[in-house]
């Protein structure tokens, strides 16, 4: 475990090393194997590394520079993640038949949990982007892989990775603090939370199983708290006003009947 955490990440080319989370997943898998074989497990609870949340939020300036340098289909994939919060693999596996342009929704039919299987609303930009892609695409996949020999094989697989294109775009954009494609999902979630999207709605949009997972993106400032108090104050005032109007209307009707 100590050797592994000091190793350089495969294909990273930026000097970064394997994360504690990666080592912990390997230890957990190994522990399951020992338990399955009914052998004494050498892995103890104290062997797991402490995991710190790795969340990189991309700034608006970085986003513009990155998308300007991104080649296709990376640019469209990144735009979809930024505007819907979908996981990269969910975008890679997007099927044309799961796009509803009348209702402007994307259906994601797979995932580790029931909440991952969800309807995702399209923004205007995503609606237009997908319309163009589908119009010129004969594949059942929105993002098909060019791998394979012959026309039929050309369309049989969805795209599996854009890692090289992503790393190249980050480098060309001159972004010193490199980010992962997955960080665009973090960016969407953080921006949505800052825009005032409530945590339950945000959890549903992201396909999170628990609200606790979503809470990582919600960081209410003092200004947000003041705004929340104002909203509650306005709600209460409107409720009292509505009740007063209804009471007055009943009194008027009673007088007329008499």
N, C-alpha and C positions, 0 to 999 in steps of 0.2 A: 504493500500500500504506500509506503514512503517513497519507493522508487518510482512508482506509477505517477504519483502526484508531481514529481519533478520532471516528468517527460514532456517534450514539446508536443503540442497538439498536431495531429496528422493533417497535412495540407494547409496548415494555418499560415505559415510563412511570415509570421509577425512576431515570433519569439514567445508567444503565449504558451503556457503549460496547461496540462490537464487539470480541470477544476475539481474541487472537493466533491461536488455533486456527482461527477462522473465516476470517481472512485467509490463513492457510497453506493451508487447503483450496482456497480460490479460486486461489491461486498454483499449487498442484499441478495443478488442473484446466486452467489456462491453459497450463501447461508441456506437458501431455498433448496439447492441441490443436495446439500448435506442432510437437511431435514427429510427430503424426499427419499433418500437412500437409507434413512434411519441410522445415520452415522453421527458420532459425536462431533458437534460443530465447533471449530476452533475460533470462530468469529464472535467476539463479545460486543456488547452494546457500546462500550467505551472506545472501540476501535474506529467508530464512524467519525468522520471529520465534521466539524461545525460548518454548516452551509450558510453563507451570506447571500442575500438576494442580489442577483446580478441583473440589474435593470438599466438599460441605456436608453434614454429618450433622445430622439433626434430633433435638433432645432429646425425651425422653418428655413433658415439660411442653408443648413446642411442638406435638408430635403431637396431644395431647389437645385443645389449644385450636384447632388447625387443623381436626381432624375434627369438632369441635363446630360450627364455623362453615361447614363445607363443605356445599354443596347436593348433591343427587343429579343425575346419576350420579357426580359427582366423589368423593363420600365412599366409594362402593364401589370405584371405580377406585383411589383412593389406598390404601385398605385392602388391596387385592389386591397392589399394588406393595410395600407395607411388609411383607407376610407371605409373599411368594413371590420377591421380587426381580426380577420381570418388568419388561421395558422398557415405558414407557407405550404405545408403538405396538403392542406385543404384546398388551397388554390391550385396546386399542381394537379390534383385529382378531380378538378371541377369538370362536370359533364354538361354538354349542351342541353340534354333533356331535363336537367335540374334547374334551368334558368326560366323564370316566368317573367316575360317582358311586360305582360299586361298588369300584373300585380307588382312588378319591379322587385322581385325577390330572388334570392339564390338559396337553394336547398342543399344543405350539407348532410348527406345520409350516413356518414360513418364517424366513428370516434370511439374512444375508450369508455365513455360514459353516455348515458341517455341525453344529458344536457348538451353534449357535443353535436348531436343530431338536431339541427335547428334551421329555422328560416332566417335568412339574413337580408335586410333591406338594401336595395341599391341606391346609392346617391346618383345625382344626375350625371356626374362624370363617369361613374362605373356603368350606368345604363348605356351611355353612348359608346363607351369603350368596348363593352361586351357585344353590343349590336354590330359594330364594325367587325369584330373578330369572328363572330358567328356567321356573318354574311359571306365572308371569304374563306370559310373553313369547312372542309368536307369530313373532318374527323369527328368522332363522338366526343372527343376530349377538346376542351377549350384551348388547352396548352398541350399539344401533342409532341412527342419526341421524334426528332428526325432520324433516330437510329433505326437500322433495319434495311434490308435489301428489297427493292421493289416498292410499288405504290401502296399495296395493301399493308405491308409491314410498316410503312411510313406512318400509318395512322393507327396502328394497333396499341401503341403505348402512350401513356401520358408522360409529361416531362418529369424527371426525377430530381434534378438539382440545377441551380443556377449559381453555384458557389464561385466558380471561376469568374463569371461575368460580374457578380456582385463585388468580389474583391478588386477586380480591375476598375470598376466604376468608382468605388471608394477611393482608390489610389489616384485616379485621374481627377477626381473632384478636389483632391488635396485635403481630405479630412484626416487630421492627425490622429484623433481618437477614434479608431476604426470601430464600426458597429456591425452586428450580425443582421441578417435578413429578418430574423425573428424579433429583433428590437423594434422593427416597424410596427409590430403588433403591440408592443409595450407603449410605443409612441401614441398609437390610436387610443389605447385605453386611458393613458394619462391625460390626453387632450380632451377626451369625452368627459372624464371626471371633472376636469377643470372647467368645462363648459356647463357643468351643472347636471349631467345625466346621473340619475340616482343609482345607487349601488346594485339594487336588485335588477334594474333594467340592463345595466352594464354587464352584470354577471350572465344574464340571458343572451346578450349580444355576443359575448366572448365564448359562450359555451362552457362556463365554469361550473363545476359540481357544487362548490361551496362559495358563500359570500366572502369567506376569509381569504380565498385566493384573489378575489377582485379587490379587496381592501388594500392590497399592495399599491394600487394605482390611485387611491383616493387620499389626498392630502389636503383637507380643508384649511384654508387660511383664515385669519381673523376677518378679512373682508367677506369671505364666503359665509362665515357664521353670522355676521351682521345682516347679510342679504337674506339668509334663512329666517332670521328673526323678523325681518320686514315682511317676508312672504306670509309667515304665520299670522302676523298682525293684520295684514290685509285680508287674509282668509277669514279670520275671526270677525273683522269689521263687516265684511260682505255678508257673512252668515247672520249677524245681528240685524243688518239692514233688511235682508230678505225676510226675516221673521217679523220685523216691524211692519213691513209692507203687507204681508199676509194677514197679520192681526188687524191692520187698518181696513183691509178689504172685507174681512169677515164682519167687522163692526158696521160698515157701510151697507152691506147686504142685509143684515139684521134690521137696520133702521128702515130700509126700503120695504121689506116684508111687513113690518109692523104698520 
